[in-house]
C-alpha cells in the first residue's frame, strides 16, 4: 500500500471527479490519502469528502500562507471547531513569497502561531515553502524548544537545507511529481537523503508526474513517483513502497 501524504480532492479542478479519482487511487494501490487544508473557504468541502471515506482520507488543519491576508486572525479563529475532529497534522502551513510580499510579516506570525498549535496538540506539521527558506529556518530555530516534527512538502531544495531544518526538529521531505521531471535537481539531493526520511505525495491536482506532466494530477499517479525514487536510490519499488508507507503511518499516526 502507498500513502499519498498531500492531496486536495476538494480543489475545484479535481472536485467534479473526486469520487472517481479516489477509486482510481485505491485501484492503483494508494490505500490512504491525506488532504492538506488551505482556508475556511475550502475547508467544508474537504471535510465533506473526507467523511465519506473514513480510513482512506485523513484531514490536516491549517491556514495556507497564500491565504494569509488582513483577515488572518479570523481565519485562525475558524480553525477552532475542527481541532477535535480527527486531524492528523497542522498543515499546510508555511511561507510563500512567490506571489508577493504584501503580507510577509503576517505570514511569519501565522506560521509561528500554528507551529505552537501543533506542539500543543502533539501533531506533526506539513510545511509549504516558496522563496523563503532563510526566514523559515530562522523561525524553526526560534521554535526549536517546541520539538517539532513533520514534513517539508514538495521539497525541491538542497541537502544542506534539509540538514539545517533537521537541526531544529525532526523533518521528512515530501517528494512528488517534480522528481520525475527532466533534469530535476531534487534527484541529486535524494541520493543523499535517507529513505527513512522520505514521504511520497502528489499535491493533486497539481504537479503531475511524467508521463502526465502538464495535466491534472491524481493520487493514482503516486506509483510513478515511487518508481523514480526507486531508480534514484537503486532499490526496488517494493522497498520504496514499504518504507515510505511506514514513514507516513508513523509520522501521521494513522
C-alpha positions as CSV (number, residue, x, y, z in Angstrom):
1,X,0.0,0.0,0.0
2,X,1.1,3.5,-0.8
3,X,0.2,6.6,1.3
4,X,-0.3,10.0,-0.5
5,X,0.8,12.4,2.2
6,X,-0.5,15.5,0.4
7,X,-3.5,15.9,-1.9
8,X,-6.5,18.1,-2.5
9,X,-9.6,16.2,-3.6
10,X,-11.7,19.3,-2.9
11,X,-9.9,21.5,-5.3
12,X,-12.2,22.9,-8.0
13,X,-10.0,21.3,-10.7
14,X,-10.4,17.8,-9.2
15,X,-13.7,18.1,-7.3
16,X,-16.1,17.1,-10.1
17,X,-14.4,13.7,-10.3
18,X,-13.3,13.4,-6.7
19,X,-15.2,10.1,-6.1
20,X,-13.9,8.5,-9.3
21,X,-10.3,9.8,-8.6
22,X,-10.4,8.3,-5.1
23,X,-11.4,4.9,-6.6
24,X,-8.7,5.1,-9.2
25,X,-6.2,5.8,-6.4
26,X,-7.4,2.7,-4.5
27,X,-7.2,0.6,-7.6
28,X,-3.5,1.8,-8.1
29,X,-2.6,0.7,-4.6
30,X,-2.8,4.1,-2.8
31,X,-4.7,3.0,0.3
32,X,-4.6,6.2,2.4
33,X,-4.6,9.8,1.3
34,X,-4.1,12.9,3.5
35,X,-5.8,16.1,2.5
36,X,-4.0,19.3,3.1
37,X,-6.1,22.2,4.4
38,X,-6.0,25.7,2.9
39,X,-8.5,28.0,4.4
40,X,-12.1,28.4,5.7
41,X,-13.5,28.8,2.1
42,X,-12.4,25.4,1.0
43,X,-12.4,23.5,4.4
44,X,-16.1,22.4,4.4
45,X,-15.7,20.7,1.0
46,X,-12.5,19.0,2.2
47,X,-14.3,17.7,5.3
48,X,-17.4,16.5,3.4
49,X,-15.3,14.4,1.1
50,X,-13.3,13.0,3.9
51,X,-16.3,12.0,5.9
52,X,-17.5,9.8,3.0
53,X,-14.2,7.9,3.1
54,X,-13.2,7.1,6.7
55,X,-9.9,5.2,7.0
56,X,-9.0,6.3,3.5
57,X,-9.0,10.1,3.6
58,X,-7.5,11.9,6.5
59,X,-7.6,15.7,7.2
60,X,-5.0,18.2,8.1
61,X,-6.0,21.5,9.6
62,X,-4.3,24.8,8.9
63,X,-4.1,28.2,7.2
64,X,-2.1,28.1,3.9
65,X,0.4,31.0,3.6
66,X,-1.1,32.1,0.3
67,X,-4.4,32.6,2.1
68,X,-2.9,34.9,4.7
69,X,-4.3,38.5,4.3
70,X,-5.7,41.2,6.5
71,X,-8.3,38.7,7.9
72,X,-5.8,36.2,9.2
73,X,-6.9,36.4,12.8
74,X,-10.4,35.5,11.8
75,X,-9.0,32.6,9.7
76,X,-7.1,31.3,12.6
77,X,-10.2,31.5,14.8
78,X,-12.0,29.5,12.2
79,X,-9.7,26.5,12.9
80,X,-11.2,26.1,16.4
81,X,-14.3,24.0,15.6
82,X,-12.2,21.4,13.7
83,X,-9.5,20.7,16.3
84,X,-11.2,17.7,17.8
85,X,-12.3,16.1,14.5
86,X,-9.6,13.6,13.9
87,X,-7.0,15.8,12.3
88,X,-3.6,14.2,11.7
89,X,-1.4,17.2,11.1
90,X,-1.3,21.0,11.1
91,X,-0.9,22.0,7.5
92,X,-0.4,23.1,5.0
93,X,1.3,26.0,6.7
94,X,4.5,27.9,6.0
95,X,5.7,30.8,4.0
96,X,5.2,31.8,0.3
97,X,6.8,34.9,-1.1
98,X,6.4,33.9,-4.7
99,X,3.2,35.8,-5.4
100,X,4.1,38.9,-3.5
101,X,5.5,40.4,-0.2
102,X,2.5,42.4,1.0
103,X,1.7,40.1,3.9
104,X,5.2,38.8,4.8
105,X,5.1,39.8,8.4
106,X,1.6,38.3,8.8
107,X,2.7,35.1,7.2
108,X,5.5,34.8,9.8
109,X,3.2,35.5,12.7
110,X,0.6,33.0,11.4
111,X,3.3,30.3,11.0
112,X,4.7,30.8,14.5
113,X,1.2,30.5,16.0
114,X,0.4,27.4,14.0
115,X,3.7,25.8,15.0
116,X,2.8,26.4,18.6
117,X,-0.6,24.9,18.0
118,X,1.0,21.8,16.5
119,X,3.2,21.4,19.6
120,X,0.3,21.9,22.0
121,X,-1.8,19.3,20.1
122,X,1.2,16.9,19.7
123,X,0.7,16.8,15.9
124,X,3.2,16.9,13.1
125,X,3.3,19.9,10.7
126,X,3.1,20.0,6.9
127,X,5.2,22.9,5.7
128,X,4.7,24.7,2.4
129,X,7.6,26.9,1.3
130,X,8.4,29.1,-1.7
131,X,11.1,31.6,-2.0
132,X,11.5,32.0,1.8
133,X,13.9,29.3,3.1
134,X,16.0,31.6,5.3
135,X,13.0,33.1,7.0
136,X,11.6,29.6,7.6
137,X,14.9,28.3,9.1
138,X,15.1,31.4,11.4
139,X,11.6,30.6,12.7
140,X,12.3,26.9,13.1
141,X,15.5,27.8,15.1
142,X,13.4,30.1,17.3
143,X,10.9,27.3,17.8
144,X,13.4,24.5,18.4
145,X,12.1,24.2,22.0
146,X,8.7,23.0,20.6
147,X,10.3,19.7,19.5
148,X,8.6,19.9,16.1
149,X,8.2,17.0,13.7
150,X,6.7,16.9,10.3
151,X,7.4,17.1,6.6
152,X,8.7,19.6,4.1
153,X,6.0,19.4,1.5
154,X,7.0,19.4,-2.2
155,X,10.7,19.5,-1.3
156,X,12.9,20.6,-4.2
157,X,15.8,22.3,-2.3
158,X,19.3,21.1,-1.3
159,X,20.6,18.6,1.1
160,X,22.1,21.4,3.1
161,X,18.6,22.9,3.6
162,X,17.3,19.5,4.6
163,X,20.1,19.1,7.1
164,X,19.7,22.6,8.5
165,X,15.9,22.1,9.0
166,X,16.6,18.9,10.9
167,X,18.8,20.8,13.4
168,X,15.6,22.4,14.7
169,X,13.1,19.5,14.5
170,X,12.5,16.0,13.0
171,X,11.6,16.6,9.4
172,X,10.9,14.3,6.5
173,X,10.7,15.5,2.9
174,X,7.6,15.2,0.7
175,X,8.6,14.0,-2.8
176,X,6.1,14.4,-5.6
177,X,5.9,14.6,-9.4
178,X,8.7,17.2,-9.7
179,X,11.2,14.4,-9.1
180,X,10.2,12.8,-12.4
181,X,10.8,16.0,-14.5
182,X,13.8,16.0,-16.8
183,X,17.0,17.5,-15.1
184,X,15.1,18.0,-11.7
185,X,17.7,19.0,-9.2
186,X,15.9,17.2,-6.4
187,X,17.0,13.9,-7.9
188,X,20.7,14.5,-6.9
189,X,19.6,15.7,-3.5
190,X,17.6,12.5,-2.9
191,X,20.7,10.4,-3.4
192,X,21.8,11.7,0.0
193,X,18.6,11.8,1.9
194,X,17.9,8.5,3.8
195,X,14.8,6.6,2.6
196,X,13.6,6.7,6.2
197,X,13.2,10.5,5.8
198,X,11.2,10.4,2.6
199,X,7.4,10.6,2.1
200,X,5.5,10.3,-1.2
201,X,2.9,12.8,-2.2
202,X,1.1,14.1,-5.3
203,X,-0.1,17.6,-4.4
204,X,-3.0,16.6,-6.7
205,X,-4.4,18.2,-8.8
206,X,-1.1,20.0,-9.3
207,X,2.4,18.9,-10.4
208,X,1.5,15.7,-12.2
209,X,4.5,13.3,-12.8
210,X,5.8,12.2,-16.1
211,X,4.1,10.9,-18.3
212,X,1.2,13.1,-17.2
213,X,3.1,16.3,-16.8
214,X,1.0,19.4,-17.6
215,X,-2.2,17.5,-17.0
216,X,-4.4,17.3,-13.9
217,X,-2.7,15.2,-11.2
218,X,-4.3,12.5,-9.2
219,X,-3.3,10.3,-6.2
220,X,-3.5,7.3,-8.6
221,X,-0.2,8.6,-10.2
222,X,1.8,8.2,-6.9
223,X,3.4,4.9,-8.1
224,X,5.2,6.9,-10.9
225,X,6.8,9.0,-8.1
226,X,7.8,5.8,-6.2
227,X,9.3,4.3,-9.4
228,X,11.5,7.4,-9.8
229,X,12.6,7.3,-6.2
230,X,13.5,3.7,-6.6
231,X,15.5,4.4,-9.7
232,X,17.4,7.2,-7.9
233,X,18.1,5.1,-4.9
234,X,19.0,1.9,-6.9
235,X,16.5,-0.2,-5.0
236,X,13.2,-1.9,-5.7
237,X,9.9,-0.1,-6.0
238,X,8.6,-2.5,-3.3
239,X,11.2,-1.3,-0.9
240,X,10.3,2.3,-1.6
241,X,6.6,1.5,-1.1
242,X,7.2,-0.4,2.2
243,X,9.5,2.2,3.8
244,X,7.7,5.4,2.7
245,X,4.4,3.9,3.9
246,X,5.9,3.0,7.2
247,X,7.3,6.6,7.5
248,X,3.8,8.1,6.7
249,X,1.9,5.8,9.1
250,X,4.3,6.6,11.9
251,X,4.5,10.4,11.4
252,X,0.8,10.9,11.0
253,X,-0.2,8.2,13.4
254,X,-2.7,6.6,11.1
